[in-house]
Amino acid sequence: MVVEKFSQSVINSGLFRLYIASGFFATVIFFVINADWFTPMEMVIGIIGVTIVLKGITNMMLSLIILLFNLDNKKAELDFKYHSEKIDSLMNELNVQEVNKT
């Protein structure tokens, strides 16, 4: 659940979309500048190919981020929160028992 939330926030941040869009426009600019070296079909195929490759690289980067995401800190935080709530409830019960005794 934590990894899903994290990966969803990374995807929604737009960082990968910006990466793909900048690569796409850089490729378009490259082919426009070097238009006399390439045919229009080569340009289209090159632009599509580079965009697909960039999309594959972003998917691999996201997979690597998820793979290297450390859950130990989050687990420790959740354990601390659970134990602190448990201690608080036990203290409240103890206070209620003390009040009932007097």
C-alpha positions in Angstrom: 0.0 0.0 0.0 2.8 2.4 0.9 4.7 1.6 -2.3 1.5 2.0 -4.4 0.9 5.4 -2.9 4.5 6.4 -3.4 4.6 5.2 -7.0 1.3 6.9 -7.7 2.6 10.2 -6.3 5.7 9.9 -8.5 3.7 9.3 -11.6 1.3 12.1 -10.8 4.1 14.5 -10.2 4.6 14.8 -13.9 8.4 14.4 -13.8 8.4 11.5 -16.2 6.0 13.2 -18.6 8.3 16.2 -18.6 11.2 13.9 -19.3 9.5 12.3 -22.2 8.1 15.6 -23.6 11.5 17.2 -23.5 13.1 14.2 -25.2 10.4 14.3 -27.9 10.9 18.0 -28.6 14.7 17.7 -28.6 14.3 14.9 -31.2 12.0 17.1 -33.3 14.4 20.0 -33.1 17.3 17.7 -34.1 15.4 16.4 -37.1 14.3 19.9 -38.1 17.8 21.3 -37.9 19.2 18.3 -39.9 16.2 18.1 -42.3 18.5 17.9 -45.4 20.1 14.6 -44.1 16.8 12.7 -43.4 13.7 11.9 -45.4 10.3 12.7 -43.8 9.7 9.0 -43.2 13.0 8.6 -41.4 12.1 11.7 -39.3 8.7 10.3 -38.2 10.2 6.8 -37.5 13.0 8.4 -35.5 10.7 10.6 -33.5 8.4 7.7 -32.7 11.3 5.4 -31.9 13.0 7.9 -29.5 9.7 8.6 -27.8 9.1 4.8 -27.3 12.6 4.4 -26.0 12.2 7.3 -23.6 8.9 5.8 -22.3 10.7 2.5 -21.7 13.5 4.2 -19.8 11.0 6.0 -17.6 9.2 2.8 -16.8 12.6 1.2 -15.9 13.4 4.2 -13.7 10.1 3.9 -11.9 10.6 0.2 -11.4 14.1 0.9 -10.0 12.8 3.6 -7.7 10.1 1.2 -6.4 12.7 -1.6 -6.0 15.0 0.6 -4.0 12.3 2.2 -1.9 13.0 1.4 1.7 10.0 0.3 3.7 11.9 -0.1 7.0 11.5 3.5 8.1 7.8 3.5 7.2 7.3 0.2 9.1 9.1 1.7 12.2 6.9 4.8 12.0 3.7 2.7 11.8 4.9 0.5 14.7 5.6 3.5 16.8 2.2 5.0 16.0 0.5 1.7 16.8 2.4 1.3 20.1 1.9 4.9 21.2 -1.9 4.5 20.6 -1.9 1.3 22.5 0.0 2.9 25.4 -2.4 5.8 25.4 -5.4 3.6 25.6 -3.9 1.6 28.4 -3.1 4.8 30.3 -6.7 5.9 29.9 -8.0 2.6 31.2 -5.7 2.9 34.2 -6.9 6.4 34.9 -10.5 5.3 34.7 -9.8 2.4 37.1 -8.1 4.8 39.5 -11.1 7.2 39.4 -13.5 4.3 40.0 -11.5 3.1 43.1 -11.8 6.5 44.8 
